[in-house]
Amino acid sequence: MKKLAGIMALVFILSATLCAADNALTAQEKAQGWKLLFDGKTLTGWSAAAPPARGRGRGAAAAGGAAARGAAPAQPGAMAQVGSDPRACSTPEGKAEVPPGSSHWEVINGAISPCGDPTGYLTSEESFKDFVLSIEFRCAEDTNSGVFVRSPGGNGGYEVQIWKVQPAGYNTGSIVNTGKTGRQYDFKPNQWNRYEITADGDHLLVVLNGQTTLDVHDKRFAEGRIRFQYQKFPIDFRNIKIRPITH
């Protein structure tokens, strides 16, 4: 019995070491160089941002100017910036004033969540180049959202799609305007799902819940910020971790 108790105690210790609590790093992750980007309590290191300008009334010239500034053109088939009966903001952080055109975000039960209107983005204050990003998201079946990486100046960049039915075919696991998945990949609605996104030089790799959805090469964006998109409620994010890749 004593031997069995000792084995069980060892298993418990190993499990505690390998499985961190939400929004925390395990000892192993720390040793591997992972960095926590969300503390589970505040939006420290993040700021609300307005949707990118659409170049109203200026046609191709506006699109060309946006490209010259490193901004991505409007998504093919993108929906208007309209929410979908979002919940009311409930914390001082969520109710705080934001710049015109920005959206409201707050921390609820250890997760980052948008609230109220209008729709928009939450952008990291830090910029990243080569890395592996691990992030968990939870949303409804028809939620329209995405995770942007290498977003220069907080505008444009690569959007790893969450939305299941993007009109131009850049569905879940695709990178908008960069690469489409070879088949349909489904997230688990109203449950926590995990994206692991690797950006290493021109190599971009997307893994959803352990399945590789996209493996492509592209050179347009070499470095930039991380952005969360809120275009249709609900969407939550947690366990946001990054491991820089050094060469």
C-alpha positions in Angstrom: 0.0 0.0 0.0 2.8 2.4 0.9 4.5 1.7 -2.5 1.2 2.3 -4.3 0.7 5.6 -2.4 4.2 6.7 -3.3 3.5 6.0 -7.0 0.2 7.9 -6.9 2.0 10.9 -5.2 4.6 10.9 -7.9 2.0 10.8 -10.7 0.2 13.8 -9.0 3.4 15.8 -8.8 4.3 15.1 -12.5 0.8 16.0 -13.6 0.9 19.3 -11.6 4.3 20.0 -13.3 3.1 19.3 -16.8 -0.4 20.7 -16.7 -0.5 24.4 -15.8 -3.6 26.2 -14.5 -5.3 28.5 -17.0 -3.3 31.5 -18.0 -0.1 30.2 -16.4 3.1 28.5 -17.6 4.3 25.1 -16.4 7.9 24.7 -15.4 8.5 22.8 -18.6 7.1 25.6 -20.7 9.2 28.2 -18.9 12.3 26.0 -19.6 11.4 25.9 -23.3 11.2 29.7 -23.5 7.4 30.2 -23.5 6.1 33.7 -22.5 2.6 34.4 -21.1 0.9 37.2 -23.0 -2.3 37.3 -20.8 -2.3 37.1 -17.0 -5.9 36.1 -16.8 -6.9 39.2 -14.8 -6.2 42.3 -16.8 -5.6 43.6 -20.4 -2.1 44.7 -19.6 -0.1 44.6 -22.8 -3.2 44.9 -25.0 -5.1 47.8 -26.4 -8.4 48.3 -28.3 -8.0 49.3 -32.0 -10.3 50.6 -34.7 -11.1 48.5 -37.7 -8.7 49.3 -40.7 -9.9 52.0 -43.0 -11.8 50.8 -46.1 -10.8 53.7 -48.3 -14.3 54.9 -48.9 -14.9 56.4 -52.3 -11.3 56.2 -53.5 -11.4 52.7 -55.2 -8.1 51.1 -56.3 -6.1 54.1 -55.3 -7.1 53.7 -51.7 -6.3 50.0 -51.8 -2.9 50.7 -53.3 -2.2 53.2 -50.6 -3.2 50.7 -47.9 -0.9 48.1 -49.4 2.0 50.6 -49.5 1.5 51.2 -45.8 1.6 47.5 -45.1 -2.1 47.2 -44.5 -4.1 44.3 -45.8 -6.9 44.9 -48.3 -10.5 44.3 -47.2 -11.2 40.6 -46.8 -12.9 39.0 -49.8 -16.5 38.6 -48.9 -16.0 40.4 -45.5 -19.1 41.3 -43.7 -20.0 44.8 -42.5 -18.7 45.8 -39.1 -21.9 44.9 -37.2 -22.1 42.9 -34.0 -24.8 40.3 -33.1 -26.6 41.2 -29.9 -23.5 41.3 -27.7 -23.8 41.2 -24.0 -23.5 44.5 -22.1 -20.0 45.4 -20.7 -19.9 44.6 -17.0 -16.5 45.8 -15.7 -14.9 49.2 -15.4 -12.3 48.0 -18.0 -15.1 47.1 -20.5 -17.1 50.3 -19.9 -14.0 52.6 -20.2 -14.0 55.0 -23.2 -12.1 53.8 -26.3 -10.9 55.7 -29.4 -13.5 56.3 -32.1 -14.1 53.2 -34.1 -12.6 50.9 -31.4 -14.3 48.1 -29.6 -14.7 47.3 -25.9 -12.9 44.3 -24.3 -12.9 43.0 -20.7 -11.7 40.0 -18.7 -14.5 37.7 -17.5 -13.7 34.5 -15.6 -10.1 34.4 -16.8 -10.9 35.0 -20.5 -10.6 38.0 -22.8 -14.1 38.9 -24.2 -15.5 41.7 -26.3 -18.7 43.4 -25.1 -21.1 46.0 -26.4 -20.8 47.8 -29.7 -19.1 48.5 -32.1 -17.0 45.6 -33.4 -13.3 45.9 -33.8 -9.9 44.5 -32.6 -7.7 44.0 -29.5 -4.0 44.4 -30.4 -0.8 43.5 -28.5 1.4 46.4 -27.7 4.5 44.2 -28.4 5.6 43.2 -31.9 6.9 39.7 -32.8 8.9 38.2 -35.7 9.5 34.5 -35.6 7.5 32.5 -33.0 5.1 29.8 -32.1 1.8 31.2 -30.7 -0.5 29.1 -28.6 -4.0 30.4 -27.9 -7.4 29.0 -26.8 -10.7 30.4 -28.2 -14.3 29.7 -27.5 -17.2 30.8 -29.7 -20.6 30.0 -31.2 -21.1 27.9 -34.4 -21.5 31.0 -36.6 -19.1 33.5 -34.9 -17.0 35.6 -37.2 -13.6 36.1 -35.7 -9.9 35.5 -36.4 -6.4 35.7 -34.9 -4.0 38.1 -36.7 -0.2 37.6 -36.5 2.6 39.8 -37.8 0.3 42.7 -38.0 2.6 45.7 -38.8 1.6 48.7 -36.7 -1.5 46.8 -35.7 -3.0 46.9 -39.2 -3.1 44.1 -41.8 -0.9 41.0 -41.2 -1.9 37.3 -41.5 -5.4 36.5 -40.3 -5.8 32.9 -39.2 -9.5 32.4 -39.7 -11.9 31.1 -37.0 -15.1 31.8 -39.0 -16.5 28.6 -40.6 -18.3 30.1 -43.6 -16.1 32.9 -45.0 -17.7 33.7 -48.4 -14.5 33.5 -50.4 -13.6 30.1 -48.9 -11.0 31.2 -46.3 -12.7 29.0 -43.7 -11.6 27.8 -40.3 -7.8 27.1 -40.3 -7.1 29.1 -43.4 -5.1 32.3 -43.6 -7.1 35.0 -45.4 -5.7 36.1 -48.7 -2.7 33.7 -48.2 -3.9 30.0 -48.2 -7.0 27.9 -48.0 -7.3 24.6 -46.2 -7.5 21.4 -48.4 -10.7 20.3 -46.6 -13.1 21.4 -43.9 -11.8 21.7 -40.3 -14.3 22.2 -37.5 -13.8 23.8 -34.1 -16.0 22.7 -31.2 -18.7 25.3 -30.8 -19.1 26.7 -27.3 -16.1 24.8 -26.0 -12.4 25.7 -25.7 -10.4 25.1 -28.9 -6.7 25.6 -29.3 -4.7 27.2 -32.2 -1.0 26.8 -32.5 0.4 29.2 -35.1 4.0 29.1 -36.2 5.6 32.0 -38.1 9.2 31.2 -38.9 10.7 33.3 -41.7 8.4 32.8 -44.7 7.0 29.5 -43.2 3.5 29.7 -41.8 2.0 26.7 -40.0 -1.5 26.5 -38.5 -2.6 23.6 -36.1 -6.2 23.4 -34.8 -6.8 21.0 -31.8 -3.8 19.0 -32.9 -4.6 18.9 -36.6 -2.5 20.7 -39.2 -4.9 22.8 -41.2 -2.4 24.8 -43.3 1.3 24.7 -44.2 2.4 27.5 -46.6 5.1 30.0 -47.4 4.6 33.7 -47.8 6.9 36.7 -47.4 4.5 39.7 -47.2 4.7 40.3 -43.4 7.9 39.7 -41.6 7.1 41.1 -38.2 4.2 42.7 -36.4 1.6 42.6 -33.6 -1.0 40.0 -32.6 -4.7 41.0 -33.0 -7.9 39.5 -32.0 -10.9 40.2 -34.2 -14.4 40.8 -32.9 -16.8 40.9 -35.8 -19.7 38.7 -34.5 -20.4 37.9 -30.9 -19.5 35.7 -29.0 -15.8 35.1 -28.9 -13.4 34.5 -25.9 -9.7 34.0 -25.7 -7.4 32.6 -23.0 -4.1 30.8 -22.4 -2.3 33.1 -24.8 1.4 32.0 -24.9 4.3 32.7 -27.3 7.6 31.0 -27.8 10.1 33.2 -29.8 12.1 31.3 -32.4 15.8 32.2 -32.5 18.2 31.2 -35.3 
